[in-house]
Amino acid sequence: MSDQAIESLAADQLLHRGARMRMRAPLLLRIFGKKTISLTVRSPFEGTMHRVAAYYLSTGITADQLSEITHESALGLMVAHGKTLRKAVACAWLNGYWSGKLLTRPLAWYMRWHCKPEDICGIAMIVLLYGGTADFMNTTRSVRMLTLTAPRLGQMKTGS
């Protein structure tokens, strides 16, 4: 197996199991003794991936910038595009139609004050780079190769 195939398989397994991000618990849970909560981002549904892709494309960030992330570049991305990236990660975590519509902004706001920038960028990288675009591209290529309007060959004409 090549290194790229192994990396793709590892990312796929990570998304199926879920990428976990820990953050400080809300006040109500801290009163009852729960200090942290963990959010697990799993493989997104098609509609969720559509929303996440719309958020991501509105930033203009390239995949190279996300894959070569350092502490300084993560901070720079968070200053320039933090709100949109947090919305993308919150939408991916919620992974539903109504929950995505109603709770993306409040969760993104909560993540702003209770998550580390490296965690948000790491989850964004995993979801955006390995979130299901390979399956979409394979389907698109398969449909493109089909020739639906090609003439069908019947029996060969025999002369008499």
Buried (B, 14 or more C-beta within 10 A) or exposed (E): EEEEEEEBEEBBEBBEEBBEBBBBBEEEEEEEEEEEBEBEBBBBBEEBBEBBBEBBEEBEBEEEBBEEBEEEEBBBBBEEBBBBBBBBBBBBBBBBEEBBEEBBBEBBBBBBEBBBBBBBBBBBBBBBBBBBEEEEEEEEEEEEEEEEEEEEEEEEEEEE
